[in-house]
Amino acid sequence: MSESSIPSKVKSIRIYRRLHKWLGIPLILFFLLIGITSILLAWKKKAELLPPTLKTKVENGIWILPSEMVKIGEEEMRKQGLDFEVDRIDIRPDKGIAKVTFKTHFTEVQLDGFSGEVLSIETRHSDWIEKVHDGSIIDFYTTGDEGAKLTYSTFISIGLIFLAVSGFYLWYYPKLIRDLKIKN
């Protein structure tokens, strides 16, 4: 490269530095949020953000029907005064239990899969932390679709890619300029 390319490299560094700084300042809050929630999600079982999976008290038996599990979960939520619309049932055959979760809140009802006995009713903190992590918490409390999640994830990802590339150039171009000055 010639000495005439040095001013263009210096100009590029200045542009990248300004863009890097002004894009990085607002994005740092989101990166911190994503980083903190990532750590919490990685450690969710150790940090007890997810209710421990219990075991059945029945030695051998016949599983109750999923429809019965739904009824039991709904009844427990009625008693709690919470919305009872079931989102899903997580069946754990090896432990003999089923976890019933709900669409509008983060409560989990653990049932004995054989007797239908309610073993625990607890909040699944990892579920709301995951929604904060991926931006779907906005959709959860507003529209119910994935518009905010997709927008949030796309902009944060593009911002991270741009900051990585511009950060590389902010590191590399000064070295390149130094080498060009030494050669000339």
Secondary structure as UniProt FT lines:
FT   TURN            3..4
FT   HELIX           5..42
FT   TURN            43..48
FT   HELIX           66..80
FT   STRAND          86..92
FT   TURN            93..96
FT   STRAND          97..102
FT   STRAND          107..112
FT   TURN            113..115
FT   STRAND          118..123
FT   HELIX           125..134
FT   HELIX           136..141
FT   TURN            142..143
FT   HELIX           147..183
//
